[in-house]
Amino acid sequence: MNQLEAPMYMRVNDEKEANEYLRTGIWTDQSLHDRISYFAKTTPAQPAISDGTRSWTYLELNDYVLRLARTLLDLGVDRGEVVALQSMNTLHLPAMHAALAWIGAILAPVSPQWRDAEMLPLLSTSRAGLLIHTTDDSYDRTAAAASYVNRVASLREAISLETLDALVKEARPLDPKEVRHRTSKANDPQLAMCSSGSTGIPKIALHSFNNLYTQGVSTAGHAYGLSSNDITLAIAPANIGSTGYVYPILAALSVGAQANLLQHWSPEAALTKLRDLNVTVAVAVPTQMLMMLDHPVEKFNLRSLRVVLTGGAPLPPNVAGDFERRFGCRMHKVYGASDGGIAACTDLDTPETQRFSTVGRIARGHDVKILTNGQVAPPGTSGEVVWHGPSKSFGYLNQGEMDVQAWHGGYFHSGDIGVIDDDGYLSIVGRIKEMILRGGHNIFPAEIELLLNEHPAIESVVVVGVPDDRLGERACAVISAAAGHAVPSVEEIQNFLTERNLAKYKFPEFVVSLDQIPVNAGGKVDRPSINEIAREALAERDF
């Protein structure tokens, strides 16, 4: 790789800050590969990770990592190079992370749901040199991957995980002394979190191990007491490098706990794993939590479960309360972004009202501000949530123009609208880009969605803006009905919101019914698709 091809990214923590984070224990001087190596020596027989197909102890995981590192060297992976891994939820994810860190390269996990439209811009933008892909589905991924080699300038080779495993089996373990000059340190870039983006432009946030350790261990893990005695389960997708990887996998392996991945999501499969593995800490996105609540949770006897961590989307307070009651555990919320890191989280002793209705207090070591018109808003006033701290990424890989848009003076601008109450709890009330402007009034969909989710006939709801010649925009509620119910009419919804004292200008004026609310590869609500569905549905109506 020549100098012109080297990945470009910004650095957003200075040396003084880094030293302070190390001094206070928020950061560490060891990376994932160091931690795995340590536990392989101190607790070699301790179960490390399982994906339902294979299970490894820490000794076996470390052996695979060192053989994999040797194999990647033999495949010509250069220091600083990006390697894309398109896999299901398998133990290859942390193994690849650790192996690439040994040789100073960067892992970019990508969703197996992505096809040419997402893969080509992501591979090109990341300047990936090697693509490793699964063949564990009906899609001819081998042919697709071969075509990428011919269509992406940086990509020199693509191989399947099966081929890689065969090479690893025959490889001799890497001697870490051979690569001391290139091994990644805890503050070096190691993981690229990829998103196809709502506009089709890929976003690739680059993280060091310490950025991720802050999120999973010294912030969230510290708040709910993560330890080597825990058994974790990634119900959320781990193969896109965000919530489902950082908290249940990377954090667990960093403290010597036992991590598990759910390869194929279904509510029944998740509940069965929770019971059979005696899981103590699980990570799921709100969509999955809602779907699990539709099942007879009580028959699974989840007596070991103490914490379910969630993030990435709002969870209605009534659903949060129902979840805790039926699962017999505490819910732990984290709030942040794959590019900005974590900004706030709840504690296990956070009072119930705040635990269900807010995203908690400001994360340890972070500075969070609420801005209105570029100025810090008075207490209790809503505005954009911006933050600076030890969990933030290096910015966007090879996307300097996006850095300029998202970062100002070292602060990440989230695009979220939030408010901090007198007790220091942060509530997220909407998104700037999702805001509906109706006749000069600002409407934030999240506020309406939280209320409508309490309606007994509504399973899921998303509020979007639709064009209007007179008012600019009007609110439309896109709804999937609860089992045994019909979708409420506009009049029924407006009466329901009237009883809850919502200002009338915020009322949805249209309703669109869907069997199921679409979600993206990360399990989040797919708002761009819902916007399009709503506009098309209303265009066909004769008002």
C-alpha positions as CSV (number, residue, x, y, z in Angstrom):
1,M,0.0,0.0,0.0
2,N,1.6,3.3,-1.0
3,Q,1.2,6.5,0.8
4,L,-1.6,7.8,-1.4
5,E,-3.7,4.7,-0.6
6,A,-3.2,4.9,3.1
7,P,-6.5,5.3,5.1
8,M,-7.2,8.9,6.0
9,Y,-8.9,9.8,9.3
10,M,-8.7,12.5,12.0
11,R,-7.6,12.3,15.6
12,V,-9.9,13.8,18.1
13,N,-8.3,13.1,21.5
14,D,-5.1,15.0,22.5
15,E,-2.3,13.5,24.6
16,K,-3.4,15.3,27.7
17,E,-6.9,13.8,27.5
18,A,-5.5,10.3,26.7
19,N,-3.3,10.4,29.8
20,E,-6.2,11.4,31.9
21,Y,-8.4,8.6,30.6
22,L,-5.7,6.1,31.3
23,R,-5.1,7.6,34.8
24,T,-8.8,7.3,35.7
25,G,-9.2,3.8,34.3
26,I,-11.6,4.7,31.5
27,W,-9.0,3.6,29.0
28,T,-6.5,0.7,29.2
29,D,-3.1,0.0,27.8
30,Q,-4.2,-3.4,26.4
31,S,-6.2,-4.3,23.3
32,L,-8.5,-7.2,22.6
33,H,-5.7,-9.4,21.4
34,D,-3.7,-8.6,24.6
35,R,-6.7,-9.5,26.7
36,I,-7.4,-12.8,24.9
37,S,-3.7,-13.7,25.2
38,Y,-3.8,-12.9,28.9
39,F,-6.8,-15.0,29.7
40,A,-5.4,-17.9,27.6
41,K,-2.5,-18.0,30.1
42,T,-4.5,-17.3,33.3
43,T,-7.8,-19.1,32.7
44,P,-7.1,-21.3,29.6
45,A,-10.1,-23.6,30.2
46,Q,-12.6,-20.8,30.7
47,P,-15.3,-20.9,28.0
48,A,-14.7,-17.8,25.8
49,I,-17.1,-17.7,23.0
50,S,-19.7,-19.8,21.2
51,D,-22.0,-19.2,18.2
52,G,-24.0,-22.3,18.5
53,T,-21.9,-24.1,15.9
54,R,-18.5,-23.9,17.5
55,S,-17.3,-23.1,21.0
56,W,-13.9,-22.1,22.1
57,T,-12.1,-21.7,25.4
58,Y,-9.8,-18.8,25.9
59,L,-6.8,-21.1,25.0
60,E,-8.6,-22.3,21.8
61,L,-9.6,-18.8,20.9
62,N,-6.1,-17.5,21.3
63,D,-4.7,-20.4,19.2
64,Y,-7.1,-19.6,16.4
65,V,-6.4,-15.9,16.6
66,L,-2.6,-16.5,16.2
67,R,-3.1,-18.9,13.3
68,L,-5.4,-16.5,11.7
69,A,-3.0,-13.6,12.1
70,R,-0.3,-15.8,10.4
71,T,-2.8,-16.6,7.6
72,L,-3.6,-13.0,7.0
73,L,0.1,-12.1,6.8
74,D,0.5,-14.8,4.2
75,L,-2.4,-13.3,2.3
76,G,-0.5,-10.1,2.1
77,V,-2.5,-7.9,4.5
78,D,-0.5,-4.8,5.1
79,R,-0.2,-2.6,8.2
80,G,-3.1,-0.1,8.2
81,E,-5.0,-2.0,5.6
82,V,-8.8,-2.5,5.8
83,V,-10.1,-6.1,5.7
84,A,-13.9,-6.4,5.1
85,L,-15.6,-9.3,6.8
86,Q,-19.1,-10.2,5.6
87,S,-20.4,-12.9,7.9
88,M,-23.3,-14.1,9.9
89,N,-23.1,-13.8,13.7
90,T,-20.1,-16.1,14.2
91,L,-17.1,-16.2,16.4
92,H,-15.0,-15.2,13.4
93,L,-15.9,-11.6,14.3
94,P,-13.8,-11.2,17.5
95,A,-11.2,-13.6,16.2
96,M,-10.7,-11.4,13.1
97,H,-10.6,-8.3,15.2
98,A,-7.9,-9.7,17.4
99,A,-5.9,-11.2,14.6
100,L,-5.9,-8.0,12.5
101,A,-4.8,-6.0,15.6
102,W,-1.8,-8.3,16.0
103,I,-0.6,-7.3,12.5
104,G,-1.7,-3.7,12.7
105,A,-4.7,-3.9,10.2
106,I,-8.3,-2.7,10.5
107,L,-11.5,-4.9,10.6
108,A,-14.6,-3.6,8.7
109,P,-17.6,-5.9,9.6
110,V,-20.4,-5.6,7.0
111,S,-23.9,-7.0,7.1
112,P,-24.6,-10.2,5.2
113,Q,-27.8,-8.6,4.0
114,W,-26.0,-6.1,1.9
115,R,-25.7,-6.6,-1.8
116,D,-24.0,-4.8,-4.7
117,A,-25.8,-1.4,-4.0
118,E,-24.3,-1.3,-0.5
119,M,-21.1,-3.4,-0.9
120,L,-19.5,-1.6,-3.8
121,P,-19.5,1.9,-2.3
122,L,-18.5,0.6,1.1
123,L,-15.5,-1.4,-0.3
124,S,-14.5,1.5,-2.5
125,T,-14.8,4.1,0.3
126,S,-12.9,2.0,2.8
127,R,-10.3,1.1,0.3
128,A,-10.5,-2.5,1.5
129,G,-7.7,-4.8,0.2
130,L,-9.3,-8.1,1.2
131,L,-12.9,-9.3,1.4
132,I,-13.8,-12.4,3.5
133,H,-17.3,-13.5,3.0
134,T,-19.8,-16.1,4.2
135,T,-21.5,-18.6,1.9
136,D,-24.1,-19.4,4.6
137,D,-27.2,-18.4,2.7
138,S,-29.0,-18.8,-0.7
139,Y,-27.3,-15.8,-2.3
140,D,-24.3,-16.6,-4.6
141,R,-21.9,-14.5,-2.6
142,T,-18.8,-16.1,-4.1
143,A,-19.8,-14.8,-7.6
144,A,-20.7,-11.4,-6.2
145,A,-17.4,-11.2,-4.3
146,A,-15.4,-12.1,-7.4
147,S,-17.1,-9.3,-9.3
148,Y,-16.1,-6.8,-6.6
149,V,-12.4,-7.7,-7.1
150,N,-12.8,-6.6,-10.7
151,R,-14.9,-3.5,-9.9
152,V,-13.1,-2.0,-6.8
153,A,-9.6,-0.7,-7.4
154,S,-8.2,-1.4,-4.0
155,L,-9.6,-4.9,-3.6
156,R,-7.0,-7.5,-4.6
157,E,-8.7,-10.7,-3.3
158,A,-11.9,-12.2,-2.0
159,I,-12.1,-15.5,-0.2
160,S,-14.8,-17.4,1.7
161,L,-14.8,-18.2,5.4
162,E,-14.6,-21.9,4.6
163,T,-11.4,-21.3,2.5
164,L,-10.0,-19.1,5.3
165,D,-10.7,-21.8,8.0
166,A,-8.9,-24.4,5.9
167,L,-5.9,-22.1,5.6
168,V,-5.9,-21.3,9.3
169,K,-6.0,-25.0,10.2
170,E,-2.8,-25.6,8.3
171,A,-1.0,-22.4,9.5
172,R,1.5,-22.3,12.3
173,P,0.7,-19.8,15.1
174,L,2.1,-16.3,14.8
175,D,4.9,-15.4,17.2
176,P,3.9,-12.0,18.5
177,K,7.6,-11.0,18.7
178,E,7.7,-11.2,14.8
179,V,5.2,-8.3,14.5
180,R,6.1,-6.0,17.4
181,H,6.8,-3.2,15.0
182,R,3.3,-3.3,13.5
183,T,1.0,-4.6,16.2
184,S,-1.9,-2.1,17.0
185,K,-1.9,-0.4,20.4
186,A,-5.0,0.3,22.3
187,N,-5.3,3.8,20.9
188,D,-4.6,2.8,17.3
189,P,-7.5,2.4,14.8
190,Q,-8.7,-1.1,14.7
191,L,-12.4,-1.4,13.9
192,A,-14.4,0.4,11.1
193,M,-18.2,0.5,11.8
194,C,-19.9,0.6,8.4
195,S,-23.3,1.9,7.5
196,S,-24.9,2.2,4.1
197,G,-26.4,5.5,5.2
198,S,-29.9,6.8,4.6
199,T,-28.8,8.6,1.5
200,G,-26.9,5.7,0.0
201,I,-23.6,7.3,0.8
202,P,-21.6,4.9,3.1
203,K,-20.5,6.1,6.5
204,I,-17.5,4.4,8.0
205,A,-16.6,5.4,11.6
206,L,-13.2,4.3,12.7
207,H,-12.5,3.3,16.3
208,S,-9.6,2.3,18.5
209,F,-9.9,-0.4,21.0
210,N,-10.1,2.2,23.8
211,N,-13.0,4.0,22.1
212,L,-14.9,0.7,22.3
213,Y,-13.6,-0.4,25.7
214,T,-15.0,2.9,27.1
215,Q,-18.4,2.1,25.7
216,G,-18.6,-1.6,26.6
217,V,-16.6,-1.9,29.8
218,S,-15.7,1.3,31.6
219,T,-19.1,3.0,31.0
220,A,-21.9,0.5,30.4
221,G,-20.2,-2.5,31.9
222,H,-19.2,-0.4,34.9
223,A,-22.8,0.8,35.3
224,Y,-24.3,-2.7,35.5
225,G,-21.4,-4.6,37.0
226,L,-20.0,-6.7,34.1
227,S,-17.5,-9.3,35.4
228,S,-15.8,-12.5,34.4
229,N,-18.6,-14.4,36.0
230,D,-21.1,-13.2,33.4
231,I,-22.5,-15.1,30.5
232,T,-23.5,-12.8,27.7
233,L,-25.7,-13.2,24.6
234,A,-25.7,-11.1,21.5
235,I,-29.3,-11.1,20.3
236,A,-28.8,-7.9,18.4
237,P,-26.8,-8.3,15.2
238,A,-23.1,-8.4,15.9
239,N,-22.0,-8.5,12.3
240,I,-22.2,-4.7,11.7
241,G,-19.8,-3.8,14.5
242,S,-22.1,-1.7,16.7
243,T,-24.4,-2.5,19.6
244,G,-24.5,-6.3,19.1
245,Y,-20.7,-6.6,19.0
246,V,-19.3,-4.0,21.4
247,Y,-21.4,-4.8,24.5
248,P,-22.0,-8.5,24.5
249,I,-18.9,-9.7,22.7
250,L,-15.9,-7.3,22.8
251,A,-16.8,-6.2,26.4
252,A,-17.2,-9.8,27.6
253,L,-13.9,-11.0,26.1
254,S,-12.2,-7.9,27.6
255,V,-13.0,-9.0,31.1
256,G,-12.7,-12.8,30.7
257,A,-16.4,-13.5,30.6
258,Q,-18.3,-16.0,28.4
259,A,-19.7,-14.6,25.2
260,N,-22.4,-16.1,22.9
261,L,-23.8,-15.1,19.6
262,L,-27.3,-15.9,18.3
263,Q,-26.6,-16.8,14.7
264,H,-30.2,-16.8,13.4
265,W,-32.6,-14.4,15.0
266,S,-36.2,-15.4,16.0
267,P,-37.9,-14.6,19.3
268,E,-38.2,-18.4,20.1
269,A,-34.5,-18.9,19.4
270,A,-33.4,-16.0,21.5
271,L,-35.6,-17.1,24.5
272,T,-34.3,-20.6,24.2
273,K,-30.7,-19.5,24.3
274,L,-31.3,-17.2,27.2
275,R,-32.7,-20.2,29.2
276,D,-30.3,-23.0,28.0
277,L,-27.1,-21.0,28.4
278,N,-28.1,-19.5,31.7
279,V,-27.4,-16.0,30.3
280,T,-26.9,-13.2,32.8
281,V,-26.5,-10.3,30.4
282,A,-28.2,-10.0,27.0
283,V,-28.1,-7.3,24.3
284,A,-31.1,-6.7,22.1
285,V,-32.5,-3.8,20.0
286,P,-36.0,-2.5,20.9
287,T,-37.6,-4.2,17.8
288,Q,-36.4,-7.6,19.1
289,M,-37.6,-6.8,22.6
290,L,-41.1,-6.1,21.4
291,M,-41.2,-9.3,19.3
292,M,-40.0,-11.4,22.3
293,L,-42.8,-9.9,24.4
294,D,-45.3,-11.4,22.0
295,H,-44.2,-14.9,23.2
296,P,-44.9,-16.8,26.4
297,V,-41.8,-15.5,28.1
298,E,-42.7,-17.0,31.5
299,K,-42.5,-20.6,30.4
300,F,-38.7,-20.2,29.6
301,N,-37.8,-19.7,33.3
302,L,-35.1,-17.0,32.8
303,R,-33.9,-17.1,36.4
304,S,-30.2,-16.3,35.5
305,L,-30.9,-13.2,33.5
306,R,-30.1,-10.0,35.4
307,V,-29.6,-7.4,32.7
308,V,-30.8,-6.7,29.2
309,L,-28.9,-3.9,27.5
310,T,-30.6,-2.0,24.7
311,G,-29.9,1.0,22.5
312,G,-30.1,2.3,19.0
313,A,-33.7,3.3,19.0
314,P,-36.3,4.6,21.5
315,L,-38.2,2.1,23.7
316,P,-41.6,3.2,25.0
317,P,-41.7,3.5,28.8
318,N,-44.7,1.1,29.0
319,V,-42.9,-1.5,27.0
320,A,-39.8,-1.1,29.2
321,G,-41.8,-1.7,32.3
322,D,-43.5,-4.7,30.8
323,F,-40.2,-6.1,29.7
324,E,-38.6,-5.8,33.1
325,R,-41.7,-7.4,34.8
326,R,-42.0,-10.3,32.5
327,F,-38.3,-11.1,32.1
328,G,-37.5,-10.6,35.8
329,C,-34.4,-8.5,35.1
330,R,-33.2,-4.9,34.9
331,M,-33.1,-3.1,31.6
332,H,-29.9,-1.0,30.9
333,K,-30.2,1.7,28.3
334,V,-27.2,3.2,26.4
335,Y,-27.5,6.3,24.2
336,G,-24.9,7.2,21.6
337,A,-24.0,6.7,17.9
338,S,-21.6,4.4,16.0
339,D,-19.6,7.4,15.0
340,G,-19.9,9.6,18.1
341,G,-19.6,6.9,20.8
342,I,-21.6,6.8,24.0
343,A,-23.1,9.9,25.6
344,A,-25.3,8.6,28.4
345,C,-26.5,5.4,30.1
346,T,-28.7,4.3,32.9
347,D,-27.5,2.6,36.1
348,L,-29.2,-0.4,37.7
349,D,-30.3,1.8,40.6
350,T,-31.7,4.5,38.4
351,P,-35.2,5.2,39.6
352,E,-37.9,3.4,37.6
353,T,-39.5,6.5,36.1
354,Q,-36.1,7.8,34.8
355,R,-35.0,4.2,33.8
356,F,-38.0,3.8,31.6
357,S,-38.5,7.4,30.2
358,T,-34.9,8.7,29.8
359,V,-31.6,7.4,28.5
360,G,-29.9,8.0,31.8
361,R,-27.2,10.3,33.0
362,I,-24.1,11.6,31.2
363,A,-21.6,8.8,30.6
364,R,-18.5,8.7,32.8
365,G,-15.7,11.0,31.4
366,H,-17.9,12.7,28.8
367,D,-19.0,16.3,28.3
368,V,-22.5,16.6,26.9
369,K,-24.1,19.9,25.9
370,I,-27.6,20.8,24.6
371,L,-27.3,23.5,21.8
372,T,-30.0,25.8,20.5
373,N,-28.9,28.1,17.6
374,G,-25.3,27.2,18.3
375,Q,-25.5,28.3,22.0
376,V,-25.8,26.2,25.1
377,A,-29.5,25.9,26.0
378,P,-30.8,26.8,29.4
379,P,-31.5,23.8,31.7
380,G,-34.7,22.0,30.8
381,T,-34.7,23.4,27.3
382,S,-34.5,21.1,24.3
383,G,-31.8,21.4,21.6
384,E,-29.3,19.4,19.7
385,V,-27.3,16.8,21.8
386,V,-23.5,17.2,21.2
387,W,-20.7,15.6,23.2
388,H,-17.0,15.0,23.6
389,G,-15.3,12.2,25.4
390,P,-13.2,9.0,25.5
391,S,-15.6,6.9,23.4
392,K,-15.8,9.0,20.3
393,S,-14.4,7.6,17.1
394,F,-11.5,8.9,14.9
395,G,-14.2,10.3,12.6
396,Y,-15.0,8.9,9.2
397,L,-12.6,6.7,7.2
398,N,-11.5,8.5,4.0
399,Q,-14.5,10.9,4.3
400,G,-13.1,14.2,5.5
401,E,-16.1,16.1,4.2
402,M,-18.3,14.1,6.6
403,D,-16.0,14.9,9.5
404,V,-16.5,18.6,8.8
405,Q,-20.3,18.1,9.0
406,A,-20.4,16.0,12.2
407,W,-17.6,17.4,14.3
408,H,-17.1,21.0,15.5
409,G,-14.4,21.9,18.0
410,G,-14.0,18.2,19.0
411,Y,-17.7,17.8,19.7
412,F,-19.8,15.3,17.9
413,H,-23.1,16.8,16.7
414,S,-25.6,13.9,16.9
415,G,-28.6,15.4,15.1
416,D,-30.7,14.3,18.0
417,I,-32.9,16.7,19.9
418,G,-32.7,16.2,23.7
419,V,-33.3,17.8,27.1
420,I,-31.5,17.3,30.4
421,D,-33.7,17.6,33.5
422,D,-32.8,19.1,36.9
423,D,-31.6,15.7,38.1
424,G,-29.2,15.3,35.2
425,Y,-31.2,12.7,33.2
426,L,-31.1,13.0,29.4
427,S,-34.3,12.5,27.3
428,I,-34.2,12.2,23.5
429,V,-37.3,13.9,22.0
430,G,-36.6,13.7,18.3
431,R,-34.2,14.0,15.3
432,I,-33.4,17.2,13.5
433,K,-33.7,15.5,10.1
434,E,-37.0,13.8,11.1
435,M,-38.6,17.0,12.3
436,I,-41.9,17.8,10.6
437,L,-42.5,21.5,9.9
438,R,-46.2,22.1,9.8
439,G,-47.3,25.6,9.2
440,G,-44.3,27.1,11.1
441,H,-44.6,24.6,14.0
442,N,-41.9,22.0,14.7
443,I,-43.2,18.5,15.3
444,F,-40.8,15.8,16.6
445,P,-42.1,12.3,15.7
446,A,-40.5,10.5,18.7
447,E,-42.8,12.5,21.1
448,I,-45.9,11.3,19.3
449,E,-44.6,7.7,18.8
450,L,-44.0,7.3,22.6
451,L,-47.6,8.2,23.3
452,L,-49.1,6.1,20.5
453,N,-47.1,3.1,21.6
454,E,-49.3,3.0,24.7
455,H,-52.5,2.5,22.5
456,P,-53.6,-1.1,23.0
457,A,-54.4,-1.6,19.3
458,I,-50.9,-0.5,18.1
459,E,-48.0,-2.9,17.9
460,S,-45.6,-0.5,16.3
461,V,-45.8,3.1,15.0
462,V,-43.6,5.5,13.0
463,V,-44.6,9.1,12.5
464,V,-43.3,10.7,9.3
465,G,-43.9,14.0,7.5
466,V,-45.8,14.1,4.1
467,P,-45.8,17.0,1.8
468,D,-48.7,19.5,1.9
469,D,-49.3,22.4,-0.4
470,R,-50.7,24.7,2.2
471,L,-48.9,23.8,5.4
472,G,-45.6,22.5,4.0
473,E,-45.9,19.1,5.8
474,R,-48.4,17.1,7.8
475,A,-47.9,14.2,10.2
476,C,-48.7,10.7,9.1
477,A,-48.8,7.7,11.4
478,V,-47.6,4.4,9.8
479,I,-49.0,1.7,12.0
480,S,-48.9,-2.1,12.4
481,A,-51.8,-3.3,14.5
482,A,-51.4,-5.5,17.7
483,A,-52.7,-9.1,17.4
484,G,-56.4,-9.2,17.3
485,H,-56.9,-5.5,16.7
486,A,-57.6,-3.3,13.7
487,V,-55.4,-0.2,13.0
488,P,-57.1,2.7,14.7
489,S,-58.6,5.4,12.5
490,V,-57.3,9.0,12.4
491,E,-60.2,10.1,14.6
492,E,-59.4,7.4,17.2
493,I,-55.8,8.4,17.3
494,Q,-56.6,12.0,17.7
495,N,-59.0,11.3,20.5
496,F,-56.3,9.2,22.2
497,L,-53.8,12.0,21.9
498,T,-56.3,14.6,23.1
499,E,-56.7,12.6,26.4
500,R,-52.9,12.8,26.8
501,N,-52.9,16.6,26.4
502,L,-50.8,16.7,23.2
503,A,-51.0,20.0,21.3
504,K,-53.4,19.5,18.4
505,Y,-51.0,20.8,15.7
506,K,-48.9,17.7,16.5
507,F,-51.7,15.2,15.7
508,P,-51.2,12.8,12.8
509,E,-53.7,13.7,10.1
510,F,-53.2,10.5,8.1
511,V,-52.8,6.8,8.9
512,V,-51.2,4.2,6.8
513,S,-51.5,0.5,7.8
514,L,-48.6,-2.0,7.4
515,D,-48.5,-5.7,8.4
516,Q,-45.0,-5.1,9.8
517,I,-42.8,-2.0,10.2
518,P,-39.7,-2.4,8.0
519,V,-36.3,-2.4,9.7
520,N,-32.7,-2.2,8.4
521,A,-29.8,-4.6,8.7
522,G,-29.0,-3.2,12.2
523,G,-32.6,-3.9,13.4
524,K,-33.5,-0.2,13.5
525,V,-36.6,1.2,12.0
526,D,-36.0,1.9,8.3
527,R,-37.4,5.5,8.1
528,P,-36.4,6.2,4.5
529,S,-38.4,3.2,3.3
530,I,-41.4,4.2,5.6
531,N,-41.3,7.8,4.3
532,E,-41.5,6.5,0.7
533,I,-44.3,4.0,1.6
534,A,-46.4,6.8,3.3
535,R,-46.0,9.2,0.4
536,E,-46.9,6.6,-2.2
537,A,-49.9,5.4,-0.1
538,L,-51.3,8.9,0.3
539,A,-50.6,9.8,-3.4
540,E,-53.0,7.0,-4.4
541,R,-55.8,8.3,-2.2
542,D,-58.6,10.6,-3.4
543,F,-59.0,13.2,-0.6
